[in-house]
């Protein structure tokens, strides 16, 4: 699922990508380049010296809201489905029957 940042413009686009099987991540389009980042702090560093502008601060705050809202939900879904943090299904150890 893709969630678009409300502060997107023609030159800058930030999208929160939700994934069922692995970590959620951000896709950032800035200066004719696209990159993937996993934390709001990493998203802010993409903008270089512009990371201290009010618009980038709003984008970073939006990223923090998305992480708070959806990352905890992902961990809860993993626990309920029997998956661990890496997405691997936990297997029960079965010992062979001794006769």
N, C-alpha and C positions, 0 to 999 in steps of 0.2 A: 504494500500500500504506500502511496506517495502522498505526503502532506506538504503543500507549498507554503513558504514563508509569506506572510502578508506584506512584508517590506520589500518584495522583489521588484526589480525595475528591468529596463532593457539591458543594462550593462551587468547587473548582478542578479543571480538567482540561487536561492538556497532551498533545497528540498530534503525533507526528512523521509528516509526510506525505512519502512518497517519490514522486517523479515521474520518468518515463522521459525526458521531452522537455525539461524545464527544471530549475531549481534545486529542491532539496528545501526544505521549510519547516515551521514549527511552527504549529499551531492552538492558541490558548490561550483557554480559557473561564475568566473570573474576574469576580466581581461582576456577574453577569447580562449580560456582554458577551463577545463573541468577537472575536479579532483574529488577524492573521497576522504572524509575525515570522520572519526568516531566520537569525539568529545567536543563540547562547545568551545573549550580553550583552543583546540586545534583549528576549529572553524574560524575563530578570530585571527589566528596567526596567518591564515591564507591571504588576508587583506593587507599584509605588510604594514607600512607606516600609517595607513588609513584605519588600522584597528582601534584607534582611539577616538574616532569620529562618532557622533551621536547615532548615526544610522547603523554602523557596525555594532555599537553597544546594544541597540534594539534587536538586531539579528541574533547576537549572542544570548540575550535574555530570552528570546523566543526559543533558541536551541535548548537552553536550560529547562524551559517549561516542557518541551517535548520529551527530554530525557526523564524528567520527574514523572511525567504522565504515563509514558509508555515503557520505559525500561523496567520498572518494578512489575508491571503487568506481564512482561516477557518472562521474568524470573519466576513469577507465580505460576504461569502456564507451564513452565518447564517442570516445576515441582509436582504439579498435578498430573502431568502426562508421564512421569517417571523418567524424565531426561535429566542429565546432569548439566553443568555449566557449559560444557563443550558441545552439547547437543547430542551426545551419544546416549543410547538407551542403556540403562543399567541392566545387567544380566545377573540373574541369581546363580550362585555357584551350586552346581549339582555334583555331588560326589558319587562315584560309581558304587553300585550295590555289591557288597561282598557276600559271597555264599559260603 
